[in-house]
């Protein structure tokens, strides 16, 4: 009987240890996501099961669980061994709009390419991405297709952030848009208030509204704002089929889970057969 009990405890202990190790791996090192759409094709295909490196930027954790009651989810990030670079592919939480508030959707994750970093100035000129005046960021083949495209656009595709009368940006001609870096102060005027409105509302978690093309936090007029967070511009490799920063605007570092490293497995979403050529394919 003692041997049986000892064996049971050994098995239970081994199972618990395996669970703890798996949890630590998921919390600090890697995470896994199944990709249902083709917005990152051909880099990532529908049915790919990808590995996300959390150590690259540092694993992200919630400071508390007040967000379960509808509060804003505050995060903290442990030190990583690198920082995001232009053209890195990342997984992030998609923003949600609840009661007029722009916040993190805890249950929705997107994978896109990081096109511009905090401190960069981004423009799309005749369909081609320009970062600080240079090209070569994003899917260049698709950008050339957009550059030469003269056909009709499906509803909701052509017009872009911030969707206002004064900018009239679209996916062929967009910007210039400055991506705020933490600690950067920007003058808020009657032209750029619409570019930074939801960024400021997210950072302050306070009511933000505009009047006479001026921005107010509660009843205080904002003439200058110092950003607290780093903001990024992300885009899909499929120019005509990607819901990204061209439509939602910049995303904060809080939203980013990690860098997509490689495809672990892949299964055709229609036939349900494994796509062996995709196994262990590096994402770049």
C-alpha positions as a Markdown table, in Angstrom:
| # | Residue | x | y | z |
|---|---|---|---|---|
| 1 | Unk | 0.0 | 0.0 | 0.0 |
| 2 | Unk | 2.8 | 2.4 | 0.8 |
| 3 | Unk | 4.4 | 1.7 | -2.6 |
| 4 | Unk | 1.1 | 2.4 | -4.3 |
| 5 | Unk | 0.6 | 5.7 | -2.4 |
| 6 | Unk | 4.2 | 6.7 | -3.1 |
| 7 | Unk | 3.8 | 6.0 | -6.8 |
| 8 | Unk | 0.6 | 8.0 | -6.9 |
| 9 | Unk | 2.3 | 11.0 | -5.2 |
| 10 | Unk | 5.2 | 10.7 | -7.7 |
| 11 | Unk | 2.8 | 10.8 | -10.7 |
| 12 | Unk | 0.8 | 13.7 | -9.3 |
| 13 | Unk | 4.0 | 15.6 | -8.5 |
| 14 | Unk | 5.3 | 15.0 | -12.1 |
| 15 | Unk | 1.9 | 16.2 | -13.5 |
| 16 | Unk | 1.9 | 19.3 | -11.3 |
| 17 | Unk | 5.5 | 20.1 | -12.2 |
| 18 | Unk | 4.7 | 19.8 | -15.9 |
| 19 | Unk | 1.7 | 22.1 | -15.4 |
| 20 | Unk | 3.9 | 24.7 | -13.6 |
| 21 | Unk | 6.6 | 24.5 | -16.3 |
| 22 | Unk | 4.0 | 24.9 | -19.1 |
| 23 | Unk | 2.5 | 27.9 | -17.3 |
| 24 | Unk | 5.8 | 29.6 | -16.8 |
| 25 | Unk | 6.6 | 29.0 | -20.5 |
| 26 | Unk | 3.3 | 30.6 | -21.5 |
| 27 | Unk | 3.6 | 33.5 | -19.1 |
| 28 | Unk | 7.3 | 34.5 | -19.7 |
| 29 | Unk | 8.6 | 32.9 | -22.9 |
| 30 | Unk | 6.2 | 32.0 | -25.7 |
| 31 | Unk | 2.6 | 31.9 | -26.6 |
| 32 | Unk | 0.7 | 30.3 | -29.5 |
| 33 | Unk | -2.0 | 31.6 | -31.8 |
| 34 | Unk | -4.0 | 30.1 | -34.7 |
| 35 | Unk | -4.4 | 32.4 | -37.7 |
| 36 | Unk | -7.9 | 32.4 | -39.4 |
| 37 | Unk | -7.5 | 35.2 | -42.0 |
| 38 | Unk | -5.3 | 36.0 | -45.0 |
| 39 | Unk | -4.4 | 39.6 | -44.0 |
| 40 | Unk | -0.7 | 38.7 | -43.6 |
| 41 | Unk | -0.5 | 36.4 | -46.7 |
| 42 | Unk | 2.0 | 35.2 | -48.0 |
| 43 | Unk | 4.0 | 35.7 | -44.8 |
| 44 | Unk | 1.4 | 33.9 | -42.7 |
| 45 | Unk | -1.4 | 31.8 | -44.2 |
| 46 | Unk | -4.8 | 30.9 | -42.9 |
| 47 | Unk | -4.6 | 27.8 | -40.7 |
| 48 | Unk | -1.0 | 28.6 | -39.5 |
| 49 | Unk | -0.4 | 27.9 | -35.8 |
| 50 | Unk | 2.3 | 30.4 | -34.9 |
| 51 | Unk | 4.8 | 30.8 | -32.0 |
| 52 | Unk | 5.1 | 34.3 | -30.4 |
| 53 | Unk | 8.3 | 35.2 | -28.6 |
| 54 | Unk | 7.4 | 37.1 | -25.4 |
| 55 | Unk | 11.1 | 37.5 | -24.3 |
| 56 | Unk | 11.9 | 39.7 | -27.3 |
| 57 | Unk | 10.2 | 42.8 | -25.8 |
| 58 | Unk | 9.6 | 41.3 | -22.4 |
| 59 | Unk | 6.5 | 39.4 | -21.2 |
| 60 | Unk | 3.5 | 41.6 | -20.5 |
| 61 | Unk | 1.4 | 41.1 | -17.3 |
| 62 | Unk | -1.7 | 42.7 | -15.9 |
| 63 | Unk | -1.1 | 44.8 | -12.7 |
| 64 | Unk | -4.4 | 43.6 | -11.2 |
| 65 | Unk | -7.6 | 42.0 | -12.3 |
| 66 | Unk | -9.9 | 44.9 | -11.8 |
| 67 | Unk | -10.6 | 44.8 | -15.5 |
| 68 | Unk | -12.8 | 41.8 | -15.0 |
| 69 | Unk | -15.3 | 44.3 | -13.5 |
| 70 | Unk | -15.0 | 46.5 | -16.6 |
| 71 | Unk | -12.1 | 48.7 | -15.4 |
| 72 | Unk | -9.1 | 49.7 | -17.7 |
| 73 | Unk | -6.6 | 46.8 | -17.8 |
| 74 | Unk | -3.3 | 48.2 | -16.6 |
| 75 | Unk | -0.2 | 46.3 | -17.7 |
| 76 | Unk | 3.5 | 46.0 | -16.8 |
| 77 | Unk | 6.3 | 44.6 | -19.0 |
| 78 | Unk | 9.4 | 42.8 | -17.7 |
| 79 | Unk | 12.7 | 43.7 | -19.4 |
| 80 | Unk | 13.2 | 42.0 | -22.8 |
| 81 | Unk | 16.4 | 41.2 | -24.7 |
| 82 | Unk | 15.5 | 43.5 | -27.6 |
| 83 | Unk | 13.0 | 46.1 | -28.9 |
| 84 | Unk | 10.7 | 46.1 | -31.9 |
| 85 | Unk | 12.2 | 46.9 | -35.3 |
| 86 | Unk | 10.5 | 48.1 | -38.4 |
| 87 | Unk | 9.1 | 45.2 | -40.4 |
| 88 | Unk | 8.8 | 42.9 | -37.3 |
| 89 | Unk | 5.6 | 40.8 | -37.3 |
| 90 | Unk | 3.8 | 41.1 | -34.0 |
| 91 | Unk | 0.7 | 39.9 | -32.2 |
| 92 | Unk | -1.4 | 42.5 | -30.3 |
| 93 | Unk | -4.7 | 43.1 | -28.7 |
| 94 | Unk | -7.2 | 44.8 | -31.0 |
| 95 | Unk | -8.8 | 48.0 | -29.6 |
| 96 | Unk | -12.4 | 48.0 | -28.6 |
| 97 | Unk | -14.9 | 50.9 | -28.4 |
| 98 | Unk | -17.1 | 50.7 | -25.3 |
| 99 | Unk | -19.4 | 53.6 | -24.3 |
| 100 | Unk | -17.2 | 55.9 | -26.4 |
| 101 | Unk | -14.0 | 54.8 | -24.8 |
| 102 | Unk | -11.1 | 53.3 | -26.8 |
| 103 | Unk | -9.5 | 50.5 | -24.9 |
| 104 | Unk | -7.9 | 47.0 | -25.1 |
| 105 | Unk | -10.0 | 44.1 | -26.3 |
| 106 | Unk | -8.8 | 41.4 | -24.0 |
| 107 | Unk | -10.3 | 38.6 | -26.1 |
| 108 | Unk | -9.3 | 39.7 | -29.7 |
| 109 | Unk | -5.7 | 39.3 | -31.0 |
| 110 | Unk | -4.4 | 40.4 | -34.4 |
| 111 | Unk | -1.2 | 39.7 | -36.2 |
| 112 | Unk | 0.3 | 42.5 | -38.3 |
| 113 | Unk | 3.6 | 44.0 | -39.4 |
| 114 | Unk | 5.2 | 46.8 | -37.4 |
| 115 | Unk | 5.7 | 49.5 | -40.1 |
| 116 | Unk | 6.6 | 52.6 | -37.9 |
| 117 | Unk | 8.2 | 53.0 | -34.5 |
| 118 | Unk | 7.7 | 55.6 | -31.8 |
| 119 | Unk | 9.4 | 58.8 | -33.0 |
| 120 | Unk | 8.9 | 57.9 | -36.7 |
| 121 | Unk | 6.9 | 60.0 | -39.2 |
| 122 | Unk | 4.9 | 57.9 | -41.6 |
| 123 | Unk | 3.4 | 58.8 | -44.9 |
| 124 | Unk | 1.8 | 56.7 | -47.7 |
| 125 | Unk | 2.4 | 58.4 | -51.0 |
| 126 | Unk | 0.7 | 57.0 | -54.0 |
| 127 | Unk | 0.3 | 53.7 | -52.2 |
| 128 | Unk | 3.9 | 53.4 | -51.1 |
| 129 | Unk | 4.9 | 53.5 | -47.4 |
| 130 | Unk | 7.5 | 56.1 | -46.5 |
| 131 | Unk | 9.1 | 56.1 | -43.0 |
| 132 | Unk | 11.1 | 59.2 | -42.3 |
| 133 | Unk | 11.3 | 59.7 | -46.0 |
| 134 | Unk | 12.5 | 56.2 | -46.8 |
| 135 | Unk | 10.7 | 53.2 | -48.4 |
| 136 | Unk | 11.1 | 49.4 | -48.0 |
| 137 | Unk | 8.7 | 48.8 | -45.1 |
| 138 | Unk | 5.8 | 46.4 | -45.5 |
| 139 | Unk | 4.9 | 44.2 | -48.4 |
| 140 | Unk | 6.4 | 46.1 | -51.3 |
| 141 | Unk | 4.7 | 43.9 | -54.0 |
| 142 | Unk | 1.3 | 44.8 | -52.6 |
| 143 | Unk | 2.2 | 48.4 | -52.3 |
| 144 | Unk | 3.2 | 48.5 | -56.0 |
| 145 | Unk | -0.2 | 46.9 | -56.8 |
| 146 | Unk | -1.9 | 49.7 | -54.8 |
| 147 | Unk | 0.3 | 52.3 | -56.5 |
| 148 | Unk | -0.9 | 51.2 | -60.0 |
| 149 | Unk | -4.5 | 50.3 | -59.0 |
| 150 | Unk | -7.2 | 52.4 | -60.8 |
| 151 | Unk | -10.3 | 50.3 | -60.1 |
| 152 | Unk | -13.2 | 50.5 | -57.7 |
| 153 | Unk | -12.8 | 50.0 | -53.9 |
| 154 | Unk | -15.1 | 47.9 | -51.8 |
| 155 | Unk | -17.1 | 49.9 | -49.1 |
| 156 | Unk | -14.9 | 50.8 | -46.1 |
| 157 | Unk | -11.6 | 50.2 | -47.9 |
| 158 | Unk | -10.5 | 53.5 | -49.4 |
| 159 | Unk | -11.0 | 56.1 | -46.7 |
| 160 | Unk | -8.6 | 56.0 | -43.7 |
| 161 | Unk | -7.9 | 57.3 | -40.2 |
| 162 | Unk | -8.8 | 59.8 | -38.9 |
| 163 | Unk | -11.8 | 59.9 | -41.1 |
| 164 | Unk | -12.3 | 63.7 | -40.9 |
| 165 | Unk | -13.0 | 66.5 | -43.4 |
| 166 | Unk | -9.7 | 68.3 | -42.8 |
| 167 | Unk | -7.3 | 65.4 | -43.5 |
| 168 | Unk | -9.2 | 63.3 | -46.0 |
| 169 | Unk | -6.6 | 60.6 | -45.8 |
| 170 | Unk | -7.0 | 57.3 | -47.7 |
| 171 | Unk | -5.0 | 54.1 | -48.2 |
| 172 | Unk | -3.2 | 55.6 | -51.3 |
| 173 | Unk | -2.3 | 59.0 | -49.7 |
| 174 | Unk | -2.0 | 59.1 | -46.0 |
| 175 | Unk | -0.1 | 61.3 | -43.5 |
| 176 | Unk | 2.4 | 62.6 | -42.6 |
| 177 | Unk | 1.6 | 61.1 | -39.2 |
| 178 | Unk | 4.1 | 61.4 | -36.3 |
| 179 | Unk | 4.1 | 58.3 | -34.0 |
| 180 | Unk | 4.5 | 59.6 | -30.4 |
| 181 | Unk | 7.3 | 58.3 | -28.2 |
| 182 | Unk | 7.0 | 58.3 | -24.4 |
| 183 | Unk | 8.1 | 61.6 | -23.0 |
| 184 | Unk | 7.5 | 63.5 | -26.3 |
| 185 | Unk | 5.5 | 66.7 | -26.1 |
| 186 | Unk | 3.2 | 67.7 | -29.0 |
| 187 | Unk | 1.4 | 70.9 | -29.6 |
| 188 | Unk | -2.3 | 70.1 | -30.1 |
| 189 | Unk | -3.9 | 72.5 | -32.6 |
| 190 | Unk | -7.0 | 72.8 | -34.7 |
| 191 | Unk | -5.5 | 70.5 | -37.4 |
| 192 | Unk | -3.9 | 67.6 | -35.5 |
| 193 | Unk | -6.4 | 67.2 | -32.6 |
| 194 | Unk | -8.2 | 64.5 | -34.5 |
| 195 | Unk | -5.0 | 62.5 | -35.0 |
| 196 | Unk | -4.2 | 62.3 | -31.3 |
| 197 | Unk | -7.7 | 62.4 | -29.7 |
| 198 | Unk | -8.1 | 58.7 | -29.0 |
| 199 | Unk | -4.4 | 58.3 | -28.0 |
| 200 | Unk | -4.8 | 61.0 | -25.3 |
| 201 | Unk | -8.1 | 59.6 | -24.2 |
| 202 | Unk | -6.5 | 56.1 | -23.8 |
| 203 | Unk | -3.6 | 57.4 | -21.8 |
| 204 | Unk | -5.5 | 59.7 | -19.5 |
| 205 | Unk | -8.6 | 57.5 | -19.1 |
| 206 | Unk | -10.5 | 60.7 | -18.8 |
| 207 | Unk | -13.4 | 62.1 | -20.9 |
| 208 | Unk | -12.0 | 63.8 | -24.0 |
| 209 | Unk | -14.1 | 65.9 | -26.4 |
| 210 | Unk | -13.6 | 68.4 | -29.1 |
| 211 | Unk | -15.3 | 71.8 | -29.5 |
| 212 | Unk | -14.5 | 74.3 | -32.3 |
| 213 | Unk | -11.8 | 72.0 | -33.5 |
| 214 | Unk | -10.0 | 72.2 | -30.1 |
| 215 | Unk | -9.4 | 69.3 | -27.7 |
| 216 | Unk | -10.5 | 69.2 | -24.1 |
| 217 | Unk | -9.8 | 66.8 | -21.2 |
| 218 | Unk | -13.0 | 67.3 | -19.2 |
| 219 | Unk | -13.3 | 71.1 | -19.2 |
| 220 | Unk | -9.6 | 71.9 | -19.7 |
| 221 | Unk | -8.3 | 73.0 | -23.1 |
| 222 | Unk | -5.3 | 71.0 | -24.3 |
| 223 | Unk | -2.7 | 73.1 | -26.1 |
| 224 | Unk | 0.2 | 70.7 | -25.5 |
| 225 | Unk | 0.4 | 67.1 | -24.4 |
| 226 | Unk | 3.3 | 65.0 | -23.2 |
| 227 | Unk | 2.7 | 61.3 | -24.2 |
| 228 | Unk | 3.2 | 58.7 | -21.5 |
| 229 | Unk | 3.5 | 55.6 | -23.8 |
| 230 | Unk | 5.1 | 54.5 | -27.0 |
| 231 | Unk | 2.9 | 54.2 | -30.1 |
| 232 | Unk | 3.3 | 52.0 | -33.2 |
| 233 | Unk | 1.9 | 51.9 | -36.7 |
| 234 | Unk | 1.0 | 48.3 | -37.9 |
| 235 | Unk | -0.2 | 47.1 | -41.2 |
| 236 | Unk | -1.1 | 43.8 | -42.9 |
| 237 | Unk | 0.8 | 42.5 | -45.9 |
| 238 | Unk | -2.5 | 42.3 | -47.8 |
| 239 | Unk | -3.0 | 46.0 | -48.7 |
| 240 | Unk | -6.7 | 45.5 | -49.8 |
| 241 | Unk | -7.7 | 43.2 | -47.0 |
| 242 | Unk | -6.3 | 44.2 | -43.6 |
| 243 | Unk | -7.9 | 46.0 | -40.7 |
| 244 | Unk | -4.9 | 47.9 | -39.3 |
| 245 | Unk | -3.5 | 51.3 | -38.3 |
| 246 | Unk | -4.6 | 52.8 | -41.6 |
| 247 | Unk | -8.1 | 52.5 | -40.1 |
| 248 | Unk | -7.7 | 52.3 | -36.3 |
| 249 | Unk | -4.7 | 54.6 | -36.0 |
| 250 | Unk | -1.6 | 53.9 | -33.9 |
| 251 | Unk | -1.6 | 51.3 | -31.1 |
| 252 | Unk | 0.2 | 51.6 | -27.7 |
| 253 | Unk | 2.9 | 49.3 | -26.5 |
| 254 | Unk | 0.5 | 48.0 | -23.9 |
| 255 | Unk | -1.4 | 46.2 | -26.6 |
| 256 | Unk | 1.6 | 44.2 | -27.9 |
| 257 | Unk | 2.0 | 40.6 | -26.8 |
| 258 | Unk | 5.2 | 39.8 | -28.6 |
| 259 | Unk | 7.0 | 39.1 | -31.9 |
| 260 | Unk | 5.8 | 36.3 | -34.2 |
| 261 | Unk | 8.8 | 34.0 | -34.6 |
| 262 | Unk | 7.8 | 30.9 | -36.7 |
| 263 | Unk | 5.0 | 28.7 | -37.8 |
| 264 | Unk | 4.8 | 25.6 | -35.6 |
| 265 | Unk | 2.1 | 23.7 | -37.6 |
| 266 | Unk | -0.4 | 24.5 | -40.3 |
| 267 | Unk | -3.7 | 23.0 | -41.3 |
| 268 | Unk | -5.7 | 23.9 | -44.4 |
| 269 | Unk | -8.9 | 25.5 | -43.1 |
| 270 | Unk | -11.0 | 23.9 | -45.9 |
| 271 | Unk | -9.6 | 20.4 | -46.2 |
| 272 | Unk | -8.4 | 20.2 | -42.6 |
| 273 | Unk | -5.2 | 18.5 | -43.9 |
| 274 | Unk | -1.8 | 19.4 | -42.5 |
| 275 | Unk | 0.2 | 21.7 | -44.7 |
| 276 | Unk | 3.7 | 20.2 | -44.2 |
| 277 | Unk | 5.6 | 22.9 | -46.2 |
| 278 | Unk | 4.5 | 25.4 | -43.5 |
| 279 | Unk | 5.9 | 23.5 | -40.5 |
| 280 | Unk | 8.6 | 25.4 | -38.6 |
| 281 | Unk | 8.7 | 28.1 | -41.2 |
| 282 | Unk | 10.4 | 31.3 | -39.9 |
| 283 | Unk | 8.3 | 34.4 | -40.0 |
| 284 | Unk | 10.1 | 37.4 | -41.5 |
